[in-house]
Amino acid sequence: MLHSIQEWTIQHAEQTEDVHWFMDLPELMAFISIVILRGVTRVPSLRDCWSANLGNPQIIGTMPRNRFQDIMQHLRFDDRSTRSDRAKTDKFAAISSVWGSFVTNCITCYNPGLHITVDEQLFPSKTRCCFLQYIASKPDKFGIKFWVACDLKSKYICNVLPYLGKDPNRPSGERLSENVVMRLMEPFLDKGRNVTTDNFFTSLSLAQKLLRRKTTILGTVNKIRREIPQSARYKDRNEFTTQVFSTSAATLTAYAAKRKKTVYILSSMHSVVQTDNTTKRKPNTVTLYNTTKCGVDVMDQMVREYTVRRGTRRWPVAVFYNMIDMAALNAHVLYQACTGTQERRVDFLVELARELANSHMAGKKARKEQSLQTQPSTPSPGKRATCQVKHKCKNNHATVRCVHCYRYTCGKCRLQIPWQCQDCE
């Protein structure tokens, strides 16, 4: 993925700015580390990240601000020359190759648990693209919508699909909701897992399809669905009463949480529905649904807490921001699962950014030392240099370099070496 981003970014820079523009892989990793650190340390603007008062020393030491802006300007994720042809059949063509690699890595790197939650995520953005969504019930209203399958226990993002509008490849007669769930769950079917969905996805036909692949479903059902029998549709029920309907594939639970509010739960994992002994007499299907429905919502909250999202006019960059957020969350889950240690996510992100920038920082240090070694050990005859150490002086003159770091050092800042005998030497 990094090699692809590097290749297409260099290609765009050479075509638009300078034929000698170059960015190596460690510099790209350092660029991503700054993007992650900007999500951890919130400042009013990009300029403040490098300011003396509000700036982060780790960001300042990694890369100059102008170089960061230069890379951001040329950041691309596909071949610009063939994009128009690919966009005729793929609306996601500007980033689909990198995105596909990311999703493949998410699927292969983790084995999810028994319960998987499927829901939608609206990534806030107002960039111009043909699949931008407006959802009035969401806090940010506008954004790019993703269908997400998330592990309930760890909140690991198992699979994710962008919503690009009408899909010509979807079989005629198949509901969008069923198609989305089957595509998200395809790598995890035939393993005896359960998927929890909301009333947009849940249907009896979907339950039957999943059951044929050894997967159960648990979810709320919209009251206008044809699966709900007429005898269960009346509203005026006694409070905290439960009515159960069953077929060979699934069980429908109608629970009156309030006098005129009935909740319908469809489950293919419960053959027997039991109510608890509390005042509300909740059925076990409702209790389990309340426990397992929150996977994607909690994941979205975790991602937003340290999101790298910033204002942009290019929708591929907005998708790239969401990809970095998801990758950082998944990396934290994998780190804790592999090491068996519990670490705060903010500490993990800071350490992750530091390790991403290590190779770039080491290269910068090596190039600086090499340039210092090529310079003469003393200034030109009749010239004096300024002390570069300034440990005990302010602006003294110097004529000799340090033998280790090759900086000009005045008499006050040099190390006093004591007398030694030949045995100690």
C-alpha positions in Angstrom: 0.0 0.0 0.0 2.8 2.4 0.9 4.7 1.6 -2.3 1.6 2.4 -4.3 0.9 5.7 -2.6 4.6 6.6 -3.0 4.6 5.8 -6.7 1.4 7.8 -7.6 2.4 10.7 -5.4 5.7 11.0 -7.2 4.0 10.7 -10.5 1.6 13.5 -9.8 4.4 15.8 -8.5 6.6 15.2 -11.6 3.7 15.9 -13.9 2.6 19.1 -12.2 5.6 20.6 -10.5 9.2 19.3 -10.8 10.5 16.3 -12.7 13.1 15.9 -9.9 10.6 15.8 -7.0 11.1 12.6 -4.9 9.8 11.1 -1.7 11.2 7.9 -0.3 9.3 5.3 1.8 10.6 6.4 5.2 9.5 10.0 4.5 6.0 8.8 3.6 5.9 6.9 6.9 7.0 10.0 8.7 4.2 11.9 6.9 1.7 9.4 8.2 3.2 9.7 11.7 2.5 13.4 11.7 -1.0 12.8 10.5 -1.6 10.5 13.5 0.0 13.0 15.9 -2.3 15.7 14.7 -5.2 13.6 15.8 -3.7 13.1 19.2 -2.8 16.8 19.8 -5.6 19.1 18.8 -4.6 22.6 17.8 -6.6 25.3 16.0 -4.7 25.1 12.6 -2.0 23.3 10.7 0.4 26.2 11.3 0.1 25.8 15.1 1.5 22.3 14.9 4.9 23.8 14.2 4.5 26.9 16.4 6.7 27.6 19.4 3.8 27.8 21.9 1.3 25.2 20.7 3.5 23.0 18.6 4.3 19.3 19.3 8.1 18.8 19.6 7.8 15.4 17.9 6.1 16.9 14.9 8.6 19.8 14.7 11.6 17.4 14.8 10.1 15.0 12.2 9.5 17.2 9.2 9.4 20.9 8.2 5.9 22.3 7.8 6.5 23.3 4.1 7.5 19.8 3.2 4.5 18.3 4.9 2.2 20.7 3.0 4.1 19.8 -0.2 3.5 16.1 0.3 -0.2 16.7 1.2 -0.6 18.7 -2.0 0.6 15.9 -4.2 -0.8 12.9 -2.3 -2.5 10.5 -4.7 -3.6 6.9 -4.5 -4.0 5.8 -8.2 -2.7 6.3 -11.7 -4.0 9.6 -12.9 -3.7 8.7 -16.6 -6.1 5.7 -16.4 -8.5 7.0 -13.8 -11.2 8.3 -16.2 -11.5 4.9 -17.9 -11.7 3.1 -14.5 -14.2 5.6 -13.1 -16.8 4.5 -15.8 -17.3 1.2 -14.0 -15.9 2.1 -10.5 -16.9 5.3 -8.7 -14.3 4.6 -6.1 -11.5 4.4 -8.7 -9.4 7.2 -7.2 -8.5 5.1 -4.2 -10.1 1.7 -4.8 -6.7 -0.2 -5.2 -5.3 1.0 -1.8 -8.7 0.6 -0.1 -9.0 -3.0 -1.3 -5.5 -3.8 0.1 -6.5 -2.3 3.4 -9.7 -4.3 3.6 -7.9 -7.5 2.7 -5.4 -6.9 5.5 -8.2 -6.3 8.0 -9.9 -9.6 7.1 -6.7 -11.7 7.2 -5.1 -10.3 10.3 -7.7 -11.1 12.9 -10.1 -14.0 13.8 -13.2 -12.4 15.3 -15.3 -13.9 18.1 -18.8 -15.3 18.3 -20.7 -12.0 17.8 -20.2 -9.6 14.9 -22.2 -6.4 14.6 -23.1 -4.9 11.2 -24.1 -1.2 10.9 -23.4 2.0 9.0 -20.8 4.6 9.7 -21.1 8.2 8.3 -17.6 9.7 8.0 -18.1 13.5 8.2 -17.1 15.3 4.9 -18.5 17.9 2.6 -16.2 17.2 -0.4 -17.8 17.0 -3.8 -18.4 13.5 -4.9 -21.4 11.6 -6.5 -21.9 9.4 -3.4 -22.0 12.0 -0.7 -24.8 11.2 1.8 -27.2 13.3 3.8 -28.6 11.7 6.9 -30.6 14.0 9.1 -30.4 11.7 12.2 -26.6 11.9 12.3 -24.8 14.7 14.2 -22.7 15.8 11.2 -25.5 15.3 8.6 -23.2 15.1 5.5 -20.5 12.5 4.9 -19.4 9.4 3.1 -21.2 6.3 4.2 -19.5 3.0 5.0 -21.1 -0.4 5.8 -19.0 -1.9 8.7 -18.8 -5.3 10.3 -17.2 -5.1 13.7 -16.2 -7.6 16.4 -18.3 -7.1 19.4 -15.7 -7.8 22.1 -12.6 -6.0 20.8 -14.3 -3.5 18.4 -11.9 -4.7 15.7 -13.1 -3.7 12.2 -13.4 -7.0 10.4 -14.8 -5.8 7.1 -15.9 -2.5 5.6 -17.6 -1.4 2.3 -18.2 2.1 1.0 -21.7 3.0 -0.2 -21.4 4.3 -3.7 -25.1 4.5 -4.7 -26.9 2.0 -6.9 -24.8 -1.0 -7.5 -25.3 -2.5 -11.1 -23.8 -5.8 -10.0 -26.4 -6.5 -7.3 -28.8 -9.2 -8.4 -32.2 -8.0 -9.4 -34.8 -8.6 -6.7 -32.3 -8.8 -3.9 -32.6 -6.2 -1.2 -29.7 -3.8 -0.6 -29.7 -4.7 3.1 -29.4 -8.4 2.4 -26.6 -7.9 -0.2 -24.6 -5.7 2.2 -24.8 -8.2 5.1 -23.9 -11.2 2.9 -20.9 -9.3 1.4 -19.6 -8.1 4.8 -20.0 -11.6 6.4 -18.7 -13.6 3.4 -15.2 -14.2 4.9 -16.7 -15.2 8.3 -19.5 -17.6 7.2 -19.7 -21.3 7.9 -18.1 -20.9 11.3 -21.1 -20.8 13.7 -21.0 -17.1 14.3 -23.9 -14.7 15.1 -24.5 -11.3 13.4 -26.4 -8.5 15.1 -28.2 -6.0 12.9 -30.7 -3.2 13.2 -34.2 -2.9 11.5 -32.7 -1.7 8.2 -31.0 -5.0 7.6 -33.1 -7.7 9.4 -35.5 -9.8 7.4 -36.7 -13.4 7.4 -35.1 -14.1 4.0 -31.7 -12.9 5.2 -32.0 -15.1 8.3 -32.7 -18.1 6.0 -29.7 -17.3 3.8 -27.4 -17.0 6.8 -28.7 -20.1 8.4 -27.8 -22.1 5.3 -24.2 -20.8 5.8 -24.2 -21.9 9.5 -24.6 -18.3 10.7 -27.4 -17.0 12.9 -28.9 -13.5 13.1 -30.3 -11.3 15.9 -31.9 -8.0 15.1 -34.8 -5.7 15.4 -37.4 -5.8 12.6 -39.2 -2.8 11.1 -42.9 -3.0 12.0 -43.9 -2.6 8.3 -42.1 -5.7 7.2 -44.3 -8.4 5.7 -42.7 -11.0 8.0 -44.6 -9.7 11.0 -48.0 -11.5 11.3 -51.2 -9.5 11.6 -51.9 -10.7 15.1 -48.7 -9.1 16.2 -49.3 -5.6 14.7 -51.8 -4.2 17.2 -50.3 -1.4 19.3 -52.4 -1.3 22.4 -50.6 -4.0 24.5 -50.2 -4.3 28.2 -46.9 -3.0 29.4 -44.0 -5.5 29.7 -45.8 -8.3 27.9 -44.2 -10.7 25.4 -45.6 -12.5 22.4 -43.6 -15.1 20.5 -44.0 -16.4 16.9 -41.8 -19.1 15.4 -41.0 -20.7 12.1 -38.5 -23.4 11.1 -35.8 -20.8 10.5 -36.3 -18.0 13.1 -38.2 -16.8 16.1 -40.0 -13.4 16.3 -40.4 -11.8 19.7 -42.9 -8.9 20.2 -42.1 -7.1 23.4 -44.1 -4.2 24.7 -41.5 -1.9 26.4 -44.2 0.7 26.8 -47.9 0.6 26.5 -48.0 1.8 22.9 -44.4 0.9 21.9 -43.7 -2.6 20.7 -40.2 -3.9 19.8 -39.9 -6.8 17.3 -36.8 -9.0 17.6 -36.0 -11.6 15.0 -33.6 -14.4 16.1 -32.4 -17.5 14.4 -30.2 -18.5 17.4 -33.1 -18.8 19.9 -35.5 -21.7 19.7 -36.9 -21.0 23.1 -37.7 -17.5 24.4 -37.6 -16.9 28.2 -38.4 -13.9 30.3 -36.4 -12.8 33.3 -37.8 -12.3 36.8 -37.4 -8.5 37.0 -40.2 -5.9 36.9 -39.8 -5.4 33.1 -39.9 -9.1 32.4 -37.5 -8.8 29.4 -37.2 -11.7 27.1 -33.7 -13.2 26.6 -33.7 -12.2 22.9 -34.2 -8.5 23.8 -31.5 -8.7 26.6 -28.9 -10.3 24.2 -29.7 -7.8 21.5 -29.1 -4.9 23.8 -25.8 -6.4 24.7 -24.6 -7.1 21.2 -26.0 -4.1 19.2 -23.4 -1.5 20.2 -20.3 -2.8 18.4 -20.1 -0.4 15.4 -21.4 2.6 17.5 -18.7 2.2 20.1 -16.1 1.7 17.4 -17.2 4.9 15.8 -16.9 6.8 19.1 -13.4 5.4 19.6 -12.3 6.5 16.2 -13.7 10.0 16.6 -11.9 10.5 19.9 -8.5 10.7 18.2 -9.5 11.1 14.6 -7.0 12.4 12.0 -9.8 14.0 10.0 -9.2 17.5 8.7 -10.8 19.8 6.2 -10.1 18.8 2.6 -11.6 19.4 -0.8 -10.6 16.0 -2.2 -12.8 13.0 -1.2 -9.9 10.4 -1.7 -8.0 12.3 1.1 -11.1 12.1 3.3 -11.3 8.3 2.7 -7.6 8.1 3.4 -8.2 9.9 6.8 -10.9 7.3 7.7 -8.6 4.5 6.6 -5.8 5.8 8.9 -8.3 6.0 11.8 -9.5 2.5 11.3 -6.0 1.1 10.8 -4.8 2.7 14.0 -7.7 1.3 16.0 -7.1 -2.2 14.5 -3.4 -2.0 15.2 -4.1 -1.2 18.9 -6.4 -4.2 19.1 -3.9 -6.5 17.5 -1.1 -5.2 19.7 -3.0 -5.9 22.9 -4.1 -9.3 21.6 -0.6 -10.4 20.6 1.3 -9.0 23.6 -1.4 -9.6 26.3 -0.8 -6.1 27.7 -3.3 -3.3 28.3 -2.2 0.1 27.1 -4.0 3.3 26.7 -4.9 4.0 23.1 -3.4 7.5 23.2 -0.1 6.2 24.5 -0.1 3.5 21.7 -0.8 6.2 19.0 2.1 8.3 20.2 4.5 5.4 20.2 3.2 4.2 16.8 3.9 7.7 15.4 7.4 7.6 16.9 8.2 4.2 15.4 6.8 5.2 12.0 9.2 8.2 11.9 12.2 6.4 13.3 13.8 5.4 10.0 13.2 8.9 8.5 14.8 10.5 11.6 17.8 8.1 11.5 18.3 8.9 7.8 18.2 12.7 8.5 20.7 12.3 11.3 23.1 10.3 9.1 22.9 12.8 6.2 23.6 15.6 8.6 26.6 13.9 10.1 27.9 13.1 6.7 27.6 16.7 5.5 29.4 17.9 8.7 32.2 15.4 8.1 32.8 16.7 4.6 33.3 20.2 5.9 36.8 21.4 6.9 37.7 20.9 10.6 38.6 24.6 10.9 37.2 27.8 9.2 39.0 29.4 6.4 42.2 31.4 7.3 41.3 34.6 9.0 37.7 33.5 9.6 35.9 32.5 12.8 32.8 30.5 13.2 30.0 30.8 15.8 29.8 28.2 18.5 27.1 25.6 17.6 26.9 23.9 21.0 26.1 27.0 23.2 26.1 24.9 26.3 27.8 27.5 28.5 28.0 30.4 26.1 25.6 32.6 24.2 27.4 33.5 21.0 31.1 32.8 21.3 33.4 32.4 18.4 35.0 29.0 17.7 37.7 27.6 15.4 37.7 23.9 16.3 35.1 21.2 15.7 34.0 18.5 18.1 35.6 15.1 17.2 32.3 13.3 17.7 29.4 15.5 16.5 31.6 17.8 14.2 30.0 21.0 15.5 32.1 24.1 16.1 32.8 24.3 19.8 34.2 27.3 21.8 36.5 27.0 24.8 33.7 27.3 27.4 31.6 24.5 25.8 34.4 22.0 25.3 34.8 19.1 27.7 37.7 19.4 30.2 39.7 16.1 30.0 41.6 15.4 33.2 45.2 14.2 33.4 45.6 10.5 33.3 48.6 8.1 33.8 49.6 5.7 31.1 48.2 2.7 33.0 44.7 4.3 33.1 44.9 5.1 29.5 
